[in-house]
């Protein structure tokens, strides 16, 4: 399953010859110039989300061009703008670009994406994609993979419902993690594995996910989590 927000305006070339590489670079350059002109043309009073979206598109293009430092710069600027206006879904997307840029603090960015993506009811596809990153970054035998997959399935069940396509996808993700984690291929063994790791208890695996996020961020928080939690508590 592909995640639409990770593939905005992308053209995919399957060939390996030089002509395809050259054509792809030309298209990337054209797209880059387009979004740079869009950004430059925004008036001072333009909506913040328009500025952020242009920055993110530029950042994604720079990731594709292997210009990690440029991608990070644009995405971090977008993140700060999003945080100021509490545009949390865009903040998560900015963190994703920073993670994909493979900069020195890429895992710190992933930690922020995970915390914000779980804390706020943003587009579940985006949250699942961030949790997928955590699955892919963790060793196959690590419990963190299981925790991330369980959290993804729980979030889609709550935000989308049991019969949604994305919920089915996360159930398959969890089954795949179980197979790689403990070589589980049948339902009864899967149920036992899930119960043993307490992946059927959200209060347990979400706490473990929080611990994994803390390890990723390593006290380099760019947000005031206490302030955010306090505001959320006052809204409920």
Secondary structure, 3 states (H helix, E strand, C coil): CCCHHHHCCCCCCCCCCHHHHHHHHHHHHHHHHHHHHHHHCCCCCCCHHHHHHHHHHHHHHHHHCCCHHHHHHHHHHHHHHHHHCCCHHHHHHHHHHHHHCCCCCHHHHHHHHHHHHHHCCCCHHHHHHHHHHHHHHCCCCCHHHHHHHHHHHHHHHHHCCCCCHHHHHHHHHHHHHHHHHHCCCCHHHHHHHHHHCCCCCHHHHHHHHHHHHHHHHCCCCCCCHHHHHHHHHHHC
